[in-house]
Amino acid sequence: MAKLYLVRHGKAKAGWDSDHDPGLDDLGRRQARAAAEILAPLGPLPIVTSPMARARETAQALCEVWGRSPRLEKRVSEIHSPALDLAARTEWLIRVMGDRWSNLEPELQRWRDGVAEALREIEEDAVIFSHFIAINAAAGKAVGDDHVVVFLPDNGSITTIETGAAGLAVLRYGEEAATFIG
């Protein structure tokens, strides 16, 4: 059984409608440092991060505190959007977020399963830097909720999930955001 601390990346310097892979803005860097301060007494633990810039930059604060390098894990990355046009991509995301996994394309259902599988494969306590929908995918699997959005993890929030023979279990939801785009 492993306790996993899922950290939503800090606030990005651009949204889904203006950049495919933005880094953090100043607030996002402060959120990354705040998450690192909260997590620091727990480790050092293994650090796993999405390969996307905003997640890697959020992980960097904790990597510096613990003197560790993160392991990149594509399966905890952002949900795959079929739309390359940034405006269409945002419209697609809004539609998906209001839906249920069972109504979505098989490719997206496999992506959700991949998120849960990546987490279940971690055998020791660890910190995972990820994204809004990926954290929701894990939480939904853990509580048996088919909605794409189960809760609204804020930037820099920490959701605690436990792995075990029965799968995933949510121990604590992270702080929630007022909005969920970005």
C-alpha positions as CSV (number, residue, x, y, z in Angstrom):
1,M,0.0,0.0,0.0
2,A,1.3,3.4,-1.0
3,K,0.2,6.9,-0.1
4,L,0.3,9.2,-3.1
5,Y,0.3,13.0,-2.9
6,L,-1.2,14.3,-6.2
7,V,-0.3,17.9,-6.7
8,R,-2.1,19.9,-9.3
9,H,0.4,22.1,-11.1
10,G,0.7,25.8,-10.2
11,K,-1.1,28.4,-12.2
12,A,0.1,28.5,-15.8
13,K,1.1,31.6,-17.6
14,A,-1.4,30.8,-20.4
15,G,-4.7,28.9,-20.7
16,W,-5.9,26.1,-22.9
17,D,-7.0,28.7,-25.5
18,S,-3.6,30.3,-26.0
19,D,-0.7,27.8,-25.5
20,H,-0.3,24.0,-25.8
21,D,2.3,23.7,-23.1
22,P,2.8,26.8,-20.9
23,G,5.1,27.1,-18.0
24,L,4.1,28.8,-14.7
25,D,3.3,32.4,-14.0
26,D,4.5,34.2,-10.8
27,L,1.5,33.0,-8.8
28,G,2.1,29.5,-10.1
29,R,5.7,29.6,-8.8
30,R,4.5,30.8,-5.4
31,Q,1.9,27.9,-5.4
32,A,4.7,25.4,-6.2
33,R,6.8,26.7,-3.3
34,A,3.8,26.5,-1.0
35,A,3.2,22.9,-2.0
36,A,6.9,22.1,-1.5
37,E,6.8,23.6,2.0
38,I,3.7,21.4,2.9
39,L,5.3,18.3,1.5
40,A,8.9,18.8,2.7
41,P,8.5,17.2,6.1
42,L,7.2,13.9,4.5
43,G,10.3,13.1,2.6
44,P,12.4,12.8,0.7
45,L,10.0,10.6,-1.3
46,P,10.1,9.6,-5.0
47,I,8.8,12.4,-7.2
48,V,6.9,11.7,-10.4
49,T,5.8,14.4,-12.8
50,S,3.8,14.8,-16.0
51,P,6.2,15.9,-18.8
52,M,4.3,19.1,-19.4
53,A,6.1,22.3,-18.5
54,R,3.7,23.5,-15.8
55,A,3.9,20.2,-13.9
56,R,7.7,20.0,-14.3
57,E,8.1,23.5,-13.1
58,T,5.8,22.9,-10.1
59,A,7.8,19.8,-9.2
60,Q,11.1,21.7,-9.4
61,A,10.4,23.5,-6.0
62,L,10.1,20.1,-4.2
63,C,13.0,18.6,-6.1
64,E,15.3,21.4,-4.9
65,V,14.1,20.9,-1.3
66,W,14.7,17.2,-1.3
67,G,17.7,17.2,-3.7
68,R,15.9,14.7,-6.0
69,S,15.2,14.5,-9.7
70,P,11.7,13.7,-10.8
71,R,10.7,10.7,-12.9
72,L,8.7,11.7,-15.9
73,E,5.4,9.7,-16.4
74,K,3.4,10.5,-19.5
75,R,0.3,8.6,-18.2
76,V,-0.2,11.4,-15.5
77,S,-0.1,14.1,-18.1
78,E,-2.9,16.3,-19.4
79,I,-5.9,14.7,-21.1
80,H,-5.3,14.3,-24.9
81,S,-7.2,16.8,-26.9
82,P,-8.1,15.9,-30.5
83,A,-8.4,19.6,-31.5
84,L,-5.2,21.4,-32.5
85,D,-6.8,24.7,-32.9
86,L,-6.6,26.3,-29.4
87,A,-10.1,27.9,-29.5
88,A,-11.6,24.5,-30.6
89,R,-9.5,22.8,-27.9
90,T,-11.1,24.8,-25.1
91,E,-14.6,24.2,-26.4
92,W,-13.8,20.5,-26.6
93,L,-12.5,20.5,-23.0
94,I,-15.6,22.3,-21.6
95,R,-17.8,19.7,-23.3
96,V,-15.8,16.8,-22.0
97,M,-15.7,18.2,-18.4
98,G,-19.5,18.2,-18.3
99,D,-19.8,14.6,-19.4
100,R,-19.3,11.1,-18.1
101,W,-16.4,8.9,-19.0
102,S,-18.8,6.2,-20.3
103,N,-20.1,8.6,-22.9
104,L,-16.7,9.6,-24.2
105,E,-14.5,8.0,-26.9
106,P,-12.8,4.7,-26.1
107,E,-9.4,6.5,-26.5
108,L,-10.3,8.8,-23.6
109,Q,-11.6,6.0,-21.5
110,R,-8.2,4.2,-22.0
111,W,-6.4,7.4,-21.1
112,R,-8.4,7.5,-17.8
113,D,-7.5,3.8,-17.1
114,G,-3.8,4.7,-17.9
115,V,-3.8,7.4,-15.2
116,A,-5.2,4.9,-12.6
117,E,-2.8,2.2,-13.8
118,A,0.3,4.5,-13.5
119,L,-0.7,5.3,-9.9
120,R,-1.4,1.7,-8.9
121,E,2.0,0.7,-10.2
122,I,3.7,3.0,-7.6
123,E,4.7,0.8,-4.7
124,E,5.9,3.3,-2.2
125,D,4.7,6.7,-0.9
126,A,5.4,9.3,-3.6
127,V,4.5,12.8,-4.8
128,I,2.9,13.1,-8.3
129,F,2.7,16.4,-10.1
130,S,-0.2,16.3,-12.5
131,H,-3.2,18.1,-14.0
132,F,-6.9,18.8,-13.2
133,I,-8.5,16.1,-15.3
134,A,-5.9,13.5,-14.5
135,I,-6.4,14.0,-10.8
136,N,-10.1,13.9,-11.3
137,A,-9.7,10.6,-13.3
138,A,-7.9,9.1,-10.4
139,A,-10.4,10.4,-7.8
140,G,-13.3,9.2,-9.9
141,K,-11.8,5.7,-10.2
142,A,-11.2,5.7,-6.5
143,V,-14.8,6.6,-5.5
144,G,-16.5,4.8,-8.4
145,D,-17.8,8.1,-9.9
146,D,-18.2,8.1,-13.7
147,H,-18.3,11.9,-14.0
148,V,-15.2,13.4,-15.7
149,V,-15.1,16.1,-13.0
150,V,-15.6,14.8,-9.5
151,F,-14.2,17.8,-7.7
152,L,-12.3,21.1,-8.6
153,P,-8.6,20.7,-7.4
154,D,-7.1,24.2,-7.2
155,N,-3.7,25.0,-8.6
156,G,-1.0,23.8,-6.2
157,S,-3.5,21.7,-4.2
158,I,-2.6,18.3,-2.8
159,T,-5.0,15.4,-3.1
160,T,-4.0,12.2,-1.1
161,I,-4.8,8.8,-2.6
162,E,-3.9,5.4,-1.3
163,T,-3.2,2.4,-3.4
164,G,-3.9,-1.1,-2.4
165,A,-5.3,-4.5,-3.4
166,A,-8.7,-3.0,-3.9
167,G,-7.4,-0.2,-6.2
168,L,-7.3,3.5,-5.3
169,A,-8.9,5.2,-2.3
170,V,-9.2,8.9,-1.7
171,L,-7.9,9.9,1.7
172,R,-8.2,13.6,1.3
173,Y,-9.3,15.9,-1.5
174,G,-7.1,18.9,-2.2
175,E,-8.3,22.5,-1.8
176,E,-10.9,23.3,-4.5
177,A,-10.8,26.1,-7.0
178,A,-13.5,28.6,-7.9
179,T,-13.1,27.7,-11.6
180,F,-11.6,24.8,-13.5
181,I,-10.3,26.1,-16.8
182,G,-6.6,26.7,-17.1
